[in-house]
Amino acid sequence: MNEPPPHSPEIPSPLAYTDSVLTIDLDAIVANWRLLRTRAHGAEVAAVVKANGYGLGAAEVAHKLASAGCNLFFVAHIDEGLSLRRSFAGRPFAPEIAVLNGLPPGTEALFLEHRLTPVLNDDDAVRRWLGAAPMPHPASAILHVDSGINRLGMSLSSLRELAADEGFAAYPWRALMSHLACPETPAHEQNARQLALFRDAQSLLPGVPASLAASSGIFLGADYAFDLVRPGAALYGVNPLSTGPNPMRPVVALSARILQVRDVDRGMAVGYGAAHSMASSGRIATISLGYADGFPRSAGLVGAMSIGGFEAPVIGRISMDLITLDVSQIPQSVAVQGAMVDVLGAHRSVDDLARDSGTIGYEILTGIGDRYTRVYRGQA
Ligand SMILES: *Cc1c(COP(=O)(O)O)cnc(C)c1O
């Protein structure tokens, strides 16, 4: 995010009047990166910052992690790579930036000029890259072999044909990578199948650093670590384990302001569709947050927020910019107009909200958008 503009004393800082605040703890992201390093069996730990750093700010995250020693960042799109590269101008680090979604025809010079590392997903991309950055002036590129997710990447037979060529085999590839389909289910037989296929691929290119694991894959053990791991979600506090407590530190906290408090009688309906009817008289607080802020509409009628440590159940449907809470059981002095409500934080994690709305933490984070006033802790 940009620095807020300087303002005169009469104009309050956004934090004084804003209706919603997203706090992103960059120190926690670094702690998570370091924890993953201790679990990576000596492999290099890159950081995936695609989709604007899973919604949390690719530049802020990457600058912080670069200052902690991370040298390789993955984005999905070229434009994400270009803007991340620009964001490092004038900074003491110039890390590698790899583009997962590949090398579209005609972009070879762009990659070279901005020192972006393409992930080459098919043999055509490989040939174009070897034409654009031939020996003895090779440039950084990553080979992607599909090992069973059937999404992106060249087949093993394609790689075998390529590897038969001496020039290809001698090229200093930055890495050979593949991606697991089921890493959050350690017992899934597809993990072992993909591992075996990836080992076959690796044997075609001895000496090239190999990379198979993302967040959950790191927790599958030493066999899956290879030379380089590519975590994203776990850095941002999402639980990489499908069972068991989350080993990662929470990164985001979200709070929103109470815009109005009203008394309602028994039998009155609240919100769109009159979907909630008051079982008894009480009080409703309406907060400044809605599905346009990435709070899933499917999380209406479930879960609770926290006001000064008191639990306030969500009632009625989630609107675009508003959510209604039942504050009947909360002291009137606490649930007042202007008070901030804790939406995500210690009482409710990103994973909790995901579970309550039938999705995954990844989707909650990437849906966050830029409507909040952002506060970065520990900015580099
Ligand atoms: C998104 C992505 C990652 C990171 O995955 P997480 O589960 O968020 O750690 C790693 N590798 C590839 C190819 C990806 O697409």
The ligand as an SDF file (V2000), in Angstrom:
LIG
                    3D

 15 15  0  0  0  0  0  0  0  0999 V2000
    0.1500  -21.3700   -5.1000 C   0  0  0  0  0  0  0  0  0  0  0  0
    1.2850  -22.3000   -5.3430 C   0  0  0  0  0  0  0  0  0  0  0  0
    2.1950  -22.5690   -4.3080 C   0  0  0  0  0  0  0  0  0  0  0  0
    1.9560  -22.1460   -2.8810 C   0  0  0  0  0  0  0  0  0  0  0  0
    0.9750  -22.9800   -2.3360 O   0  0  0  0  0  0  0  0  0  0  0  0
    0.5180  -22.9130   -0.7990 P   0  0  0  0  0  0  0  0  0  0  0  0
   -0.3890  -24.0630   -0.6430 O   0  0  0  0  0  0  0  0  0  0  0  0
   -0.1870  -21.6020   -0.6480 O   0  0  0  0  0  0  0  0  0  0  0  0
    1.7210  -22.9870    0.0290 O   0  0  0  0  0  0  0  0  0  0  0  0
    3.3260  -23.3040   -4.6210 C   0  0  0  0  0  0  0  0  0  0  0  0
    3.5350  -23.7850   -5.8650 N   0  0  0  0  0  0  0  0  0  0  0  0
    2.6520  -23.5680   -6.8660 C   0  0  0  0  0  0  0  0  0  0  0  0
    2.9220  -24.1410   -8.2100 C   0  0  0  0  0  0  0  0  0  0  0  0
    1.4940  -22.8380   -6.6370 C   0  0  0  0  0  0  0  0  0  0  0  0
    0.6040  -22.6480   -7.6310 O   0  0  0  0  0  0  0  0  0  0  0  0
  1  2  1  0
  2  3  1  0
  2 14  2  0
  3  4  1  0
  3 10  2  0
  4  5  1  0
  5  6  1  0
  6  7  2  0
  6  8  1  0
  6  9  1  0
 10 11  1  0
 11 12  2  0
 12 13  1  0
 12 14  1  0
 14 15  1  0
M  END
$$$$
